[in-house]
């Protein structure tokens, strides 16, 4: 992870209109340098393994692997990206934070809520870059 000038983001959702809307909103955000997209958890895993990313915006309800399962796999990486869940389901929030999510956004995502999530990610990545003694906020 980096605390550099712009976040490297991956958006993952199996619903194309939702994925495109999230991609557009992320690209419009000044904190974001690049946005890659994946239409499912398997392609997301390939992208995550292929290139360094700062944060993954992850839907929960997807075929093959759920977003929760994918996030658990990411936690096993040496330098995992931050995870922000983007879902229509409120009831998964406690579990999401339990596996280390930086934030939890409900669909439809409001621009001000996305901006707040990106600010949290920025603080998290800066703390991770500062070293193991730093505490993310």
N, C-alpha and C positions, 0 to 999 in steps of 0.2 A: 504494500500500500504506500501511497505517497501523500504528502501534504502539499503537492505542487499546485500549479496555477489552475488546472481544470480537472474535474473528476472524469475518470474513464468508467462508463456506465454500461451495464447490460440490462435490458428489459426483457422479461420472460413472461409470456402469456399465450395460451393456446387459442384465445379468441382474437382473431385478426383485428377487428375494429378497436378493441380495447388496447391491443399492443400498439397499433398505429397512433392512437390518441396519446398514450403514455410516451411513446417515442417523440412525438411532436412537442409535448409539454417539456420533456427533458431537454430537447434541442433548443428550446426557447429560453432555457435557464442559463444565466451567465456563469454559474458555478460549474457547468458541464462542458468538458472539452470534446468528448466523443460518446456516441451512443450506438452500441451494437444491439441487435434484437435476435431473439430466438423464439420460435413458435412452440417450443416444448422443452421439457427438462433434459432430454438426452442431447439435443443439439446445444442446449445451454451449457451442459457439462463439458462438451467438446470445446466450446468457445472459452470457457473459464480455464481449461487446462492449456489452451493454445496461447493465450495472451494475458498479460497482467491487467487486472481490473480493480477498481477501487470499491465499487458497489454493484450489487445485483438487486434490481427491483423485481420481485418474484411473486407471481400469482400462487395461490395455495391449491386450488382445485384444478388439477391437470391430469391427463392420462399418463400411464407408464410409471411415473413417480409423482408424488404430491410435492408441492413447494416445501412442505415441512421436511419430507425425506431428502430432498435435494439440499436444503439448508443444513441438515445434519451431516450429509456427506461433505459439504464445504467446510464445516467445522473441523474436519479431520486433516485439512490441508495445512501445510507449514505456514503459509501466509494467506489466509482466506480473505476474500473481499467482504466488505460489510454487506449485510442483508437488510433490505427493507421489503416487507411484505405488502402487496397491493391486492386486496381481495374485497369481495362483497360480503364476507362473513365476519361479523364481530366476534363470534364465539371462539375463534382461534387465537385471539390476542395474547392471552396468558401463556399458552404453549409457545407462541412465536417468541415472546420475550424470554421464555425459559430456555430456548435454544440459541439465544444470543442476538436476536434481531435488534437492529438499531432503531427501527421505527415500524409502524403498522398503519398503512393507509387504507381507508375504506373507499371503494368505488361508488360513485364516480369521484375521481380525485379532483379536489379543488386546488387551484393554482397556489393559494396561500399555504395550504397544507403541504403541498409538494415542496415549496420553498423552505418550510420549516424542517421537513425531512432531510433536504439537501444540506441545510445548516448543521443538523445533527450528524450527518455523515461526514461533513467536513471536520467537525470537532473530533469525531471518532478516528478518522484517518490521520489527523494531526497528532493525536495522542498515541496512536499505534506507531507512527513514524518516530515519535520522541523516545520510544523505548518501553521496556516491560514495566518500569516503575510508574509510568504515566497512567492515569485513570481516565478512561473515556467518560464523557458526560452524557 
